[in-house]
Amino acid sequence: MDLLDLADWRQRVAAMHLSDLDLAGFRAARDDLFRTHPQSPIVDRASFTGLRYFPPDPAFAADCPVREAPPGPPLEIDTGGPDGTISYRRIGIAETPWGDLTLFWISAYGGGIFLPFRDATAPGETYGAGRYLTDTVKGTFGRGLTLLDGSAVRLDFNYAYNPSCVYDDRWACPLAPPENRLAAAVRAGELNYR
């Protein structure tokens, strides 16, 4: 039943991201999901006490214009796992107060928006290879990245989260490419797990 559990995990993640929970409620719901679900990436769920976060800071949320990405070859990322190399098409560049971030479209069945980033808090305070604001294939849409009218997005780094490989080596995760490495420290969202 692993695949049905995985489908249930994704359904719960999507519901959480689309819910009307405030940030504290969202974080509590996420901790509960990580503590109780059979597809949780947490290895020792019995002793899991919750994820660690920076304190909420509304200064790390911004409406950002998106300009067209320059033409070029897709980004190819080897996941290091059974998915092999995945192709990502650049669909736009969000102009954030902390630096530009490329928005990617996952070129696989169904597709989806993917926004990984790394900032100056890594590798000390946050995971060294970066965090995610959204990976719509996994159902994380509507919190870290929200589409606005016109060519703009709302980015809320208070919802930045670690990829699953942070918690358990059995997960393979695409990491933030060099073009999405911010020189600024984004002290918002999830802290390093270990």
N, C-alpha and C positions, 0 to 999 in steps of 0.2 A: 504493500500500500504506500510505498515511499512517494510515488508520483502523485497519488491523490492527496497525501499530506503536503507535498510541495504546492499543489494547486490550491489547497486550503490556506497555506501560509501566504501565498501571493494574494489570494482574495482578502485575507485579513489585513495585510499590509496596505492594499489599495483602499479598503474601507476606512482604515485609520487615516490615511492621507487625505481622503475626501470628507472626513467627518468635520463636525463643528467644534471639536475639542480645542481648547486653548493650548498654548505651548506646554504648560505644566501637565495638563491632562494627556496630551499627546505623548510626552516623555514617559509618563506613568504607564500608559497603555502599551508603549513599545517595550518597556521593561517587563511588563507582564507577559507579553507575547514571547520575548526572548527567554523568560523563565519557564514557561509552561508548554510551548509548542514542540512537537516532535521534530520539526524541521529547523529548530533554532540552531544557529551556528555556535551557540555556547556549549562547550563540551561538558562542563560540570554544572548543570542547571540547578542541582540541589543546593549548591553553595553560592549561587549567583545572587548578588544583592542589588544589582542595577548598573546601568551604564553611567559613565561620568561625563558631565557637560560643563562648558563655560556657563557662567550666569547669563540669563537672558539679557540681550542688549538690542533694543530697537534700532540703534545706529548701524547695525549690520544687516539691515533690510533696505533695499533700494529698488526703485523703478529704473530700468536701464534700457536705453535705446539699443536696438540690434541692427547692425549694418551687415550688408551682404559679405559673405566670406569670399576671398579671392579664389579664382579657379585653381584647381590643382588635384593631384592624385588623392585618393582616400587615405585616411590613417589606418594602418594595419596594426592591430595589437594581438600579440600571442597571449592568450589567457593562461598558458601554462597548464591547462587542463584538457579534458576531453572535447571541449568546444573548439580547440585549436586556435587558429588565427581568425579574428573577426574584423570585418571592414567597417569603417565609420566614415560617413560623408560629412564634410563641414557644411553646415546649413546657415550659419550666421555667427557674428561676433558680438557678444554683449559687452557694452562699454560701461564697466562698473567703476565706482569710486576707488576701487583697490587695484584696478588694472583690467585689461581686456581678457575675456574668457570665450573660447570657441565653443559653440553649441554643435553637437554631433548628432547625426541620424544613424542609428544602427542599421546597417545594410544586411539584415537577416529577415527571415520570415516574420511578417507583422511589423518590423521596424520599431522605431521609438526614439525619443530624445534622450540623450545621455550627456550629463555635464559633470565630469570629474574635475577636480582642481587640487592643487597643492599650494600652500602658502608658507609664510615665514615661521609659523608655529611648528612646522614639521622639521626635523623628526623628534623634537623634544616633547612639546605639549600634545601634539596630534600625530597620527600615524604618518610615518616617514614617506610613504608613497602617495599620500593624498587621501582626500575624502570625496564624497559625491554630494551634489545638490539634487540631482534627479537621475533616475534610470527607469524610464517609463515601462520598459519590458518587465521590470520587477514590481511595477505598481506604485512606485514612489513619485507620484505626480500630484501637484496641487499644493505643496508646502514650500519646499526649497526653491522651486521654479514654478511660476504661474504665467501663462500667456496673457498679455494685455492687448487691447485694441491697437491696431497699427503694428508697426515693427518695434515692439518693446516687450520686455519680460520684467516681472517682479522677482528678484532674487532675495531670499531670506536665509542668510547663513546660520541663523539660529537652528535651522533644520538640517544643517550639514551633518552627514553621517559617515561612519566608517564602512568600507566594503567588508563583506562576510569573511574574507580571508584573514582579516585582523584577528578574528576570534578562533579560527580553526583552519589548519593547513589543508584540510580536505577540500576547501573551497578555492577556486581559481578566480582571480579578479582582474579585469582590465584596470590599469592604473593611469593616473593623470599624465598626459603627454607633456613634453617640455613647453609647448605653447600655452598650456593652462597652469603654469607655475607663476604664482603671484609673489612679488617682492614684499608686499605688505603682509603684516600679521593680522589674520582674521580670527580674532578671539571670540568665536561664536560657534555654537553647535557642539558636536561630540568631541570629547577628548580621547587621547590614546587609551586603549583598553588595558594594556599591560604596564 
